[in-house]
Amino acid sequence: MEKKKPTIREILSSSVLIGVIGVFFLLNLIVPAPQILESERRAPAKFPELSMPSILSGSFMSKFENYAADRFVFRDTLRTIQAFVVLDIYQQNDKSRLYRSKNVGVGEFRRTDRTAFRQTAERIKKAADSLSGFDMNINYSVVPDKSIFAESYMPGFDLEIAEAILAEVLSDYEYIPLADKLGANSFYRTDLHWDQTKIADVTGRLLSAMGTDTVSGERAKLEAGEFYGVYAGQLALPVTADILTYYDIAGLEVSYLNEKTLQFESGPVYDPERFAGVDPYDIFLRGPQPLIVIENQSAPERELYLFRDSFGSSLAPLLTSAYSKITLIDLRYIHLSLLDQFIEFTPGADVLFIYSSQIFNNPSVLQT
């Protein structure tokens, strides 16, 4: 049987395809790989380890695909096209678990992982039990995911399930509910965090539950500038910027643990330089920090130990009207067993464990 010769059209089509592939191949060789994916706030995947076990298991190719995708030229443009097709043309509810809501903005579906919540609660219990000898007033709370305030049902975080698990594991301690003091407008539309200037009711609930009705007077509301939260880059579609706002709180002395010298050093409550960094929310108390001490000489002689995540960075300054000293502890960056090397716990003080649903769904981050 005589072999059919390719037509001119087939030759041209193949040539164009090979040419396009060749152009992209050359571009990827010429254009430097990004050091950080700014829109997604993460470093690109590293080249995977090449070994016989990784090849046989298939893990090498899987990780190589991520490596290649993170370095592909026009990556952000292609991500935008994909998001537009998925959400605006196909009208799907989400793109890679990201959704858009009229009243809460952009968010991510985060289901309540029962096992993870229980494990996190057990780690909190271990930390709380370690303070039992100081006769402290120990409380805990959870910052619910903003999806529960969306105008339509989002199959993600379930507060009832979360509260039931926490109540079972942490039955020896007092729970302070916050959901009824929050709403869709309490959170930034492009980010997971709450707006410091919109959580006055949360502050009041916490202070009242811990035995004080101390409230602050008038505070000046300041604007750091336009703020594109973590979800804005992940969604890869044009969104309206939030305005990051905060309260000017005078008279506070703040000390940060220097992880290199292991000494406390003074610093600001708000750090405008961090607003221009990878995560603008780090303007609050310099973002991730293992230990911070805030002192307010004009406040009542009371102490609070705040075990927290990033939500606590914006919350803590609002609590200073009721406490002369607040020690912020982030167990993501310091192990529980090391605390007594830097902190002299005061008997009778207040303790608050407050974490977002994201942390509760990821117990391994807490070092207990």
C-alpha positions, -999 to 999 in steps of 0.1 A, spaced: 0 0 0 14 33 -11 21 57 18 1 89 16 21 120 12 13 149 36 -6 177 21 7 213 21 -19 222 47 -7 195 70 29 205 65 20 241 73 0 232 103 28 211 117 53 238 110 32 264 128 28 241 158 65 233 160 73 270 155 50 280 184 64 253 207 99 264 197 92 301 204 79 293 238 108 270 245 133 297 236 114 323 256 115 301 286 153 297 282 158 335 277 134 350 302 148 347 337 126 327 361 109 348 388 123 347 423 88 350 437 53 348 422 41 382 435 5 378 425 3 345 444 26 355 472 48 324 471 81 312 458 80 291 425 83 254 428 119 241 429 133 216 405 124 182 420 150 157 431 159 133 403 162 97 415 151 63 405 125 60 433 110 95 424 108 84 387 92 51 394 67 65 419 57 93 394 64 120 420 92 135 398 70 142 369 42 155 391 66 180 408 83 188 375 49 199 360 45 223 389 81 235 384 76 241 347 42 258 352 56 282 377 83 293 353 63 295 321 63 329 304 30 348 303 19 326 332 -2 354 348 -19 362 315 -28 326 309 -41 323 345 -64 353 339 -77 338 307 -84 305 324 -102 323 353 -123 343 329 -134 312 310 -142 292 341 -161 319 361 -175 343 334 -181 321 304 -188 287 319 -204 304 350 -189 279 374 -191 286 412 -154 284 418 -120 282 401 -95 260 420 -117 265 452 -118 303 448 -152 319 447 -167 354 442 -195 366 464 -214 399 461 -211 408 498 -179 392 510 -158 395 478 -133 368 469 -127 338 491 -117 302 492 -137 271 500 -122 257 532 -142 228 546 -141 220 584 -118 191 587 -130 173 618 -98 154 624 -77 186 619 -99 206 642 -97 180 669 -59 178 666 -56 216 668 -79 217 698 -57 190 715 -26 211 709 -43 242 724 -53 220 754 -17 210 758 -6 246 759 -35 257 782 -28 228 806 9 238 808 -4 271 824 -26 254 850 -2 260 878 -6 298 875 -43 300 883 -51 319 851 -83 329 835 -80 308 803 -103 314 773 -104 304 736 -121 315 705 -122 309 667 -123 335 640 -148 320 615 -141 321 578 -158 349 560 -177 325 537 -204 320 564 -215 356 558 -219 352 520 -253 359 505 -256 324 493 -245 291 508 -208 283 504 -199 246 510 -169 254 532 -164 262 568 -191 249 592 -191 268 625 -215 244 643 -192 214 636 -161 234 647 -177 246 679 -189 211 689 -154 197 685 -138 225 704 -163 223 732 -156 186 736 -118 189 737 -115 222 755 -143 217 780 -121 229 809 -118 264 794 -142 292 785 -153 296 749 -159 332 736 -181 331 704 -175 358 679 -196 350 648 -226 370 660 -203 401 663 -190 398 628 -205 402 593 -196 404 557 -183 440 560 -159 430 588 -135 414 563 -116 427 534 -131 418 501 -98 405 485 -83 389 516 -91 365 544 -84 390 572 -107 413 591 -105 450 590 -92 464 623 -115 494 622 -146 471 619 -142 447 648 -152 470 677 -180 446 687 -155 417 687 -132 436 710 -161 445 733 -172 408 735 -137 396 743 -130 422 770 -164 417 786 -160 379 786 -126 382 802 -139 404 830 -134 439 819 -157 465 803 -128 489 796 -133 505 762 -112 530 743 -121 566 736 -120 582 702 -93 570 679 -81 584 647 -87 562 617 -58 561 592 -55 547 557 -23 528 546 -35 528 510 -49 505 484 -47 469 494 -49 438 472 -53 408 495 -41 372 490 -72 362 471 -68 389 445 -36 374 431 -48 338 434 -81 346 415 -61 362 386 -90 384 376 -93 422 379 -108 432 413 -114 464 431 -87 471 457 -95 473 494 -84 502 514 -63 490 544 -73 510 575 -61 510 610 -64 530 643 -38 554 656 -32 542 691 -7 563 711 12 556 742 21 520 735 56 505 740 62 474 718 91 449 721 99 422 696 120 391 702 149 392 678 153 356 666 191 361 660 201 378 692 173 363 713 168 397 729 137 419 729 140 451 708 117 480 707 97 487 675 65 503 662 29 492 665 25 497 628 53 493 602 44 512 570 74 497 552 58 462 555 28 476 536 49 477 505 61 441 510 47 407 498 19 408 524 6 443 531 -12 430 562 22 427 579 19 464 586 3 452 619 30 444 645 55 435 617 36 404 606 49 369 616 67 372 650 73 346 676 70 368 707 58 404 711 52 424 743 29 455 742 28 477 773 4 506 781 13 525 812 -21 542 813 -41 510 813 -53 491 844 -27 468 860 -38 436 842 -19 412 820 -30 391 790 -12 363 772 -25 362 736 -18 329 717 -26 340 682 -21 339 644 -21 369 620 -56 380 631 -42 387 665 -17 412 651 -46 436 643 -66 426 673 -40 431 701 -36 469 698 -74 472 704 -71 453 737 -45 476 752 -70 499 767 -78 471 792 -43 457 799 -11 473 810 8 444 794 -1 420 765 23 392 755 16 379 720 27 343 714 27 327 680 33 290 683 39 287 646 73 303 651 83 293 686 79 259 704 57 258 736 86 243 755 108 274 749 84 300 763 96 299 799 130 310 786 116 343 775 84 348 795 79 350 832 42 341 835 22 361 860 -3 342 882 -39 353 878 -34 368 844 -58 364 815 -51 340 786 -68 340 752 -62 314 725 -76 328 693 -70 313 659 -87 315 625 -104 285 609 -74 282 585 -51 274 615 -76 250 630 -76 232 597 -38 229 598 -27 216 633 9 208 623 17 245 622 14 248 660 45 238 678 34 221 710 
